[in-house]
Amino acid sequence: MAERDANGRFISSGNKKEVSKTGGYEWRGGDYTKAMQGALSKRLDIVSTKVVVDIQRSFPGSGVANATAAERRENASQPGEIPHVQFGFLRDNIGWMRVTRLVRRIGTGIGGTLSVPYAASLEKGNDRGMQKRPYMRPGIRRNARLIKKSLTAPVKLKGFNEKAV
């Protein structure tokens, strides 16, 4: 027998399929939550990949490996600009990883990429005189609409979207 709360409503017991004697509805809250999280997790994977690619493509410059020091100084970014590519190490080591089912982390040193020691100094600046040259936050802002759209679009879950008879 299902338990009732102080107001006489039936209390959910997770994945147990209980039929309310008053309404005849089958409670599948735990199943629905699991299916919804799975669908959102797939969407987060897709969005994370798109955001990383956009951030990588936003770096100006070609990153000629055999450039002289003078050529690298000429190609240097100004404070406030997205860093210009010198060797491509930062750009090539931005990745993403799944932290939990509904959390993704984007940055360097994650998702099979190498850690870039100067990445945070470029993004935020530092106390040794380097002014910030943000690349990550502008990338997230550029993709805010895509992120919001993919997480708020209707989700069709097999077995949950059919009309009740």
N, C-alpha and C positions, 0 to 999 in steps of 0.2 A: 504494500500500500504506500502511496506517495505521501510525503509529509507536507504539511501546510504551515504557512507563516502566521503571524498574529492577526492578519487581515483575512485569513481563510484562503489565500492564494496558494497554489501548488508551488513547492520549492523544487528548483532544478537540481538534478544530481549528475550534472556533467553529461556524459555520453549515454546514460541510461535512457532508453526510449520509453517514456511514460505517456500514457494517454489520459488527459484531463477528463474527469467525469462530467464536467460542465460544458466544455466546448468540443470535445472530440478531436483536439489537435495533438499531433505527435511532436514532442519536444526533441529536437536534434541539435541543440545549441553547440555542444562540443564538436559534433561532426561538421557543422557549418563553420565554426571558428577555424578548425583545422583546414578545411577546403579554402576558405577565404585567405588565410595566411599563406597557403601554398600558391595561390594565384597572385597575391601581392608580392611574394618573394620572387617569382619569375619576372614580374614587371620591374622590380628593383634591380635585378641582374641586367636586364636589357638597358634600363636607364643609366645604370652605373657605367656600362660599356660605352654608351653614347657620350656621356659627360667626359669620360677619360679621353676619348678620341677627339672631342671638341677642344679640350684643354691642350692636348698635344699639338693639334693643328694651329692653335692660336699663337704659338711661339714664332716670331719673325726671324728671318735669317736662315742660311743654309747649313751652317755648322761645318765649314770646310776644315777638315782635320789638320791639314798642313799649312794653315794660315799663319802668317808671321804675327809677332806680338803687336806690331803697328796696325795690321789689318784687324786684329781682334779688338784693339782699343777703338778703332774707327767704327766697328760694328757694335760697340757696347751700348747697352740700353741706358736711358735716362731714368732718374728716380720717378716712380709712378707709372712707368711703362711696363708692359709685359717683358720679361727678360729676353734679350736676343740670344739666339742659339750661337754658342761658341764651338762646342764639341758635340752637343746633342745628348749629353749624359743625363741631365735633368729631364728633358722632354721624353727620352726613351725609357725612363724608369718611373713614370707615373702609372699607377695601376689601381685596382680596387680589390677588395676582399669582402667576403660575407662574415660579419661579426656574429650576428644571430640571424634567425629566420627573417626578421624585419629590419635589420640594421646593416648598412654597407659603409665601408670606410674607403675613402679615396685619398691617395697620397703616394709618397715614395717609400720603398722598403716594405711594401705589402703586395700581396697577390703575385708573388714570384718576381718582383722587381727588386733592384738593389737600393739600398739606402743612400740618399744623397745628402751629405752633411751640411751643405750650404742652402738646402731647399727652404728651410724655415727663415733663414736670414734674408733670402730674396723676397719671400712672401711678406714678412713682417718688419724687415729692417733689423738692425742690431745696435748695441751700445758702443760698437767700435767704429761707427761712422757710416755704415752701409745704410742707405735709405731704402725704404721698401719698394719692391718691384713686383706687386701682386700678380699672380697668374691663376691661383686656385680659386680664390673668392670671386673674381670676375667670371671665371668659367662656370661656377655654380649659379651666379646671377644670370648669365646668358641662357642657362638651361632651366631656370626656375619654372617657366611656363610648361616645358616638356615634363619636368618632374611632377608638377601639380596635376597636369592633365592625366598622366599615366597612373597616378595614385588615386585620383578621384573619379575616373571613368567607371561606368557600370561594369560589374563583374558578373559573368554568367557562369553559374556553377551547376554542373550536371546533377539533377535530382533535387535542386533547391529552387529553381526559377519557374517551375511549372505551376500553373494556376491550380488552386485547390478545387476539388470536385464537390 
